[in-house]
């Protein structure tokens, strides 16, 4: 029989069990200022949205109107899952009641959703992907929600939302909710990365782990290799390299939040390069790439387009897409080295070709 916990260990376990998400945010900021209380309340509302979506998912196979497609096409030109619509509506409903945000921007909506009654006091914008990996909905695999918080700037009712066309370093908080065997919420307010697990008996997200650090190198590479022949040669060369090298393991679930969570904890790299059909990439900058980059950098990792840090990319439109290389520092740098090598070779070819042209 295992020994009973020592008093110090019991005290620590109890302290952790009593550390809720909203309390943790206040502890991180070491303040009860109005701004700290706003951030704590914002995270609490995000957690509420996660609880409602998790409840729906836990009964999805037993309820009508949850699984399958709606028949509509979203602003991204993609078929809309019924759960996408439901989850988007959940976030709107939760924040309508909050008085905290003036505006919500989602990859499911062409324009931001304004809450005029909140605008006089709610100086924040929530950007989110309500359901990441919705192709997994009907087969009972992991899904996620991604979110970021930005301070609102400019006109309260500016439909262009031009103040959102800033780089990812303007984010003041970001994170994701992972709907798996347990429901987890992982967040950062620029003071490290922390994970919480939903305790259904309490109805609260309880602290699981503080100050998560991504290993500098990991064995996992996560990419949809079905697109291999659609990629630039530099990415194909990287995949050939890992195929030839010992110690690499492929893991790809079709839900980016699940794949990123694995890499956050175990190290490695997640890739979503541009393709012949979509050379600019597929991952949405404001709703996916930038929030996840903010989080992974806080954990000691990196996120890149291959030529630029994701958090330095300035979007030209709300639904801009990017290619994405994200994960452990050493692994992201390795992928970039293949891109740099190809760029150098192409530059050298051009110089030779120009040298042969008669003046």
C-alpha positions in Angstrom: 0.0 0.0 0.0 1.4 3.4 -0.9 2.4 5.7 1.9 0.0 8.5 2.8 1.1 11.9 1.5 3.3 13.9 3.8 1.8 17.0 5.2 3.7 19.3 2.9 2.6 17.2 -0.1 -1.0 17.2 1.1 -0.9 20.9 1.4 0.5 21.4 -2.1 -2.1 18.9 -3.6 -4.9 20.8 -1.8 -3.6 24.2 -3.0 -3.4 23.0 -6.6 -6.9 21.5 -6.4 -8.3 24.8 -5.2 -6.6 26.8 -7.9 -9.3 27.7 -10.4 -8.6 29.4 -13.7 -9.9 32.8 -12.6 -7.9 32.7 -9.4 -4.8 31.7 -11.3 -5.0 34.7 -13.7 -5.2 37.1 -10.7 -2.2 35.3 -9.1 -0.3 35.6 -12.4 -0.9 39.4 -12.5 -0.3 39.8 -8.8 -3.1 42.4 -8.8 -6.7 43.0 -8.2 -6.8 46.0 -10.5 -9.7 46.5 -12.9 -7.6 45.2 -15.8 -6.6 42.1 -13.9 -10.2 41.4 -12.9 -11.2 41.9 -16.6 -8.7 39.4 -17.8 -9.8 36.9 -15.0 -13.4 37.4 -16.0 -12.6 37.0 -19.7 -10.9 33.7 -19.1 -13.8 32.6 -17.0 -16.2 33.3 -19.8 -14.0 31.4 -22.3 -14.0 28.5 -19.8 -17.8 28.6 -19.6 -18.0 28.4 -23.4 -15.7 25.4 -23.3 -17.8 23.7 -20.6 -21.0 24.1 -22.7 -19.3 22.8 -25.9 -17.8 19.8 -24.0 -21.2 18.9 -22.6 -22.6 19.0 -26.1 -19.8 16.8 -27.4 -20.2 14.3 -24.7 -23.7 13.6 -25.9 -23.2 14.2 -29.6 -24.1 10.7 -30.8 -27.3 10.7 -28.8 -28.7 14.0 -30.0 -30.3 15.0 -33.2 -28.9 18.0 -35.2 -25.3 17.8 -33.8 -23.4 15.6 -36.2 -22.9 16.1 -40.0 -22.9 19.1 -42.3 -25.4 22.0 -42.5 -25.2 22.3 -46.3 -23.8 25.8 -46.0 -20.4 27.1 -47.1 -18.5 29.4 -44.7 -16.4 32.5 -45.5 -13.4 30.3 -46.0 -15.2 28.4 -48.8 -15.5 25.2 -46.6 -18.5 23.1 -45.8 -19.9 24.0 -42.4 -20.4 21.3 -39.8 -23.4 21.7 -37.5 -21.1 21.7 -34.5 -19.1 24.7 -36.0 -22.4 26.7 -36.0 -23.3 25.6 -32.5 -19.9 26.4 -31.0 -19.8 29.8 -32.7 -23.2 30.6 -31.3 -22.0 29.5 -27.8 -19.1 32.0 -27.8 -21.4 34.8 -28.9 -24.1 34.0 -26.3 -21.5 33.7 -23.5 -19.9 37.0 -24.3 -23.1 38.9 -25.0 -23.9 38.5 -21.3 -20.4 39.5 -20.1 -20.1 43.2 -20.6 -16.5 42.5 -21.3 -16.0 42.5 -25.0 -17.3 44.9 -27.7 -16.5 42.7 -30.6 -16.0 39.0 -31.4 -14.2 37.9 -34.6 -14.4 34.2 -35.7 -13.2 32.3 -38.7 -16.9 31.3 -39.2 -18.1 34.9 -39.6 -17.2 37.2 -42.6 -17.2 40.3 -40.4 -16.8 40.8 -36.6 -19.8 40.5 -34.4 -20.4 43.7 -32.4 -22.2 43.9 -29.1 -23.2 47.6 -28.9 -24.4 47.4 -25.3 -21.0 46.2 -24.2 -18.9 48.8 -26.3 -19.0 51.6 -23.8 -17.2 49.4 -21.2 -15.9 46.4 -23.0 -12.6 47.4 -24.5 -11.5 43.9 -25.7 -11.9 41.8 -28.8 -12.1 38.0 -28.7 -10.8 36.2 -31.8 -11.5 32.5 -32.0 -11.8 29.4 -34.0 -14.9 27.8 -32.3 -14.2 24.3 -33.4 -10.8 23.2 -34.8 -10.7 19.8 -36.5 -14.4 19.6 -37.2 -13.7 16.7 -39.7 -13.2 14.6 -36.5 -16.7 15.4 -35.2 -18.5 12.5 -36.6 -15.9 9.9 -35.7 -15.5 10.8 -32.0 -11.9 12.0 -32.1 -10.3 15.0 -30.4 -11.4 18.5 -31.2 -10.4 21.9 -30.0 -11.2 25.6 -29.7 -8.6 28.3 -30.2 -8.8 31.8 -28.8 -6.9 35.1 -28.4 -7.7 38.4 -26.7 -6.7 41.8 -28.0 -7.3 45.3 -26.6 -9.7 47.1 -28.8 -8.4 50.2 -30.5 -10.2 52.8 -32.7 -13.8 53.2 -33.5 -16.2 50.9 -31.6 -18.3 50.3 -34.7 -15.7 50.2 -37.5 -16.8 47.3 -39.6 -13.4 47.0 -41.2 -11.9 46.2 -37.8 -8.7 47.7 -39.1 -7.1 47.7 -35.6 -7.0 43.9 -35.8 -4.7 44.1 -38.8 -1.7 44.2 -36.5 0.9 41.5 -35.8 0.4 38.8 -33.2 2.5 40.6 -30.6 -0.6 42.8 -30.0 -2.3 39.8 -28.3 -2.6 40.1 -24.6 -3.7 36.5 -24.0 -4.2 33.3 -26.0 -4.8 29.6 -25.6 -6.9 26.7 -26.6 -9.5 24.2 -25.2 -8.9 20.5 -26.0 -11.9 18.2 -26.0 -10.4 14.8 -25.5 -10.6 12.0 -22.8 -10.7 15.0 -20.5 -11.4 18.6 -21.3 -8.3 20.8 -20.9 -7.8 24.5 -21.2 -4.3 25.8 -21.8 -3.6 29.6 -21.7 -1.0 32.3 -21.5 -1.2 36.0 -20.6 2.5 36.5 -21.4 3.6 35.0 -18.1 4.3 31.4 -19.1 1.9 28.6 -20.2 -0.4 26.8 -17.8 -2.9 24.0 -18.2 -6.2 23.3 -16.5 -8.4 20.2 -16.5 -12.2 20.3 -16.2 -13.3 18.5 -13.1 -16.9 17.6 -13.9 -17.8 16.9 -10.3 -16.9 20.5 -9.4 -17.8 22.1 -12.8 -14.4 24.0 -12.6 -11.2 24.0 -14.6 -8.6 23.1 -12.0 -4.8 23.7 -12.3 -3.0 20.7 -13.9 0.5 22.1 -14.6 2.2 25.5 -14.4 5.0 27.0 -16.5 5.0 24.3 -19.2 8.2 24.3 -21.2 8.4 22.7 -24.7 11.6 20.6 -25.1 14.2 22.2 -27.5 14.0 19.1 -29.6 11.4 16.3 -30.0 11.0 13.1 -32.0 7.5 14.0 -33.4 6.8 15.5 -36.7 3.1 16.2 -37.4 2.0 16.8 -41.0 -0.5 15.6 -43.6 1.8 13.7 -45.9 -1.1 13.2 -48.3 -0.2 16.7 -49.6 3.4 15.7 -50.2 3.5 16.3 -54.0 1.6 19.6 -53.5 4.4 21.2 -51.4 7.5 23.2 -52.3 10.6 21.0 -52.7 12.2 22.2 -49.5 9.4 20.7 -47.4 9.5 17.4 -49.4 13.3 17.3 -48.8 12.7 17.7 -45.0 10.3 14.8 -45.0 12.8 12.7 -46.9 15.3 13.6 -44.3 13.1 12.4 -41.3 12.3 9.2 -43.2 16.0 8.5 -43.6 16.9 9.4 -40.0 16.4 7.4 -36.8 14.4 8.7 -33.9 11.5 10.4 -35.7 7.8 9.5 -35.2 4.9 10.7 -37.4 1.7 11.8 -35.5 -1.1 13.6 -37.2 -4.7 13.6 -36.0 -6.5 16.1 -38.3 -7.2 18.4 -35.3 -4.4 20.9 -34.9 -5.1 21.6 -31.2 -4.5 17.9 -30.4 -1.3 17.8 -32.4 0.0 21.1 -30.9 -0.8 20.0 -27.4 1.3 16.8 -28.0 4.2 18.9 -29.2 3.8 21.5 -26.4 4.3 18.7 -23.9 6.6 16.3 -25.7 8.4 18.4 -28.3 8.7 18.2 -32.0 7.3 20.1 -35.0 3.9 20.7 -36.6 3.9 21.6 -40.3 1.2 22.9 -42.6 3.0 24.2 -45.7 1.4 26.1 -48.6 0.4 23.9 -51.6 0.2 24.4 -55.3 -3.5 25.1 -54.9 -3.1 27.4 -51.8 0.5 28.7 -51.9 -0.3 31.2 -49.2 -1.1 28.3 -46.8 -4.3 27.2 -45.2 -4.0 28.1 -41.5 -5.8 31.3 -40.5 -3.4 33.9 -39.1 -5.7 35.7 -36.6 -7.7 32.8 -35.4 -5.2 29.9 -35.4 -1.5 30.7 -36.2 -1.0 33.8 -34.1 -2.8 32.5 -30.9 -0.9 29.2 -31.1 2.4 31.0 -31.8 1.9 33.3 -28.8 1.4 30.2 -26.7 4.3 28.2 -28.0 6.7 31.1 -27.7 5.8 31.5 -24.1 6.7 27.8 -23.6 10.1 28.3 -25.2 9.2 27.2 -28.7 8.9 29.0 -32.0 6.4 29.5 -34.8 7.4 30.5 -38.3 6.1 30.8 -41.9 9.4 29.4 -43.0 10.8 32.9 -43.7 9.2 35.1 -41.0 8.2 34.7 -37.3 4.4 34.2 -37.2 4.1 36.8 -34.5 5.7 39.4 -36.8 3.3 38.8 -39.7 1.0 41.8 -40.3 -2.3 40.6 -41.9 -3.7 42.5 -44.8 -7.3 41.1 -44.2 -9.2 39.5 -41.4 -9.2 36.0 -42.9 -5.6 35.9 -44.1 -4.0 32.5 -44.2 -0.4 31.4 -43.6 1.8 28.4 -43.9 2.8 27.2 -40.4 5.9 25.6 -38.8 5.5 25.5 -35.1 7.0 23.6 -32.2 10.4 23.0 -30.6 13.1 25.6 -31.4 15.6 23.2 -32.8 13.0 21.4 -34.9 11.6 24.6 -36.4 15.1 25.8 -37.2 15.8 22.4 -38.9 12.8 22.8 -41.2 13.8 26.4 -42.0 17.3 25.3 -42.9 15.9 23.3 -45.8 13.9 26.3 -47.0 17.0 28.5 -46.7 19.1 26.0 -48.6 16.7 25.9 -51.5 16.5 29.7 -51.6 20.3 29.9 -51.8 20.4 27.3 -54.6 17.7 29.1 -56.5 19.6 32.4 -56.1 22.8 30.9 -57.3 21.0 29.5 -60.4 19.6 32.9 -61.2 23.1 34.5 -60.9 24.5 31.9 -63.3 21.7 32.4 -65.7 22.1 36.2 -65.7 25.9 35.8 -66.1 25.3 33.8 -69.3 23.0 36.4 -70.8 24.9 38.6 -73.3 25.2 42.3 -72.2 
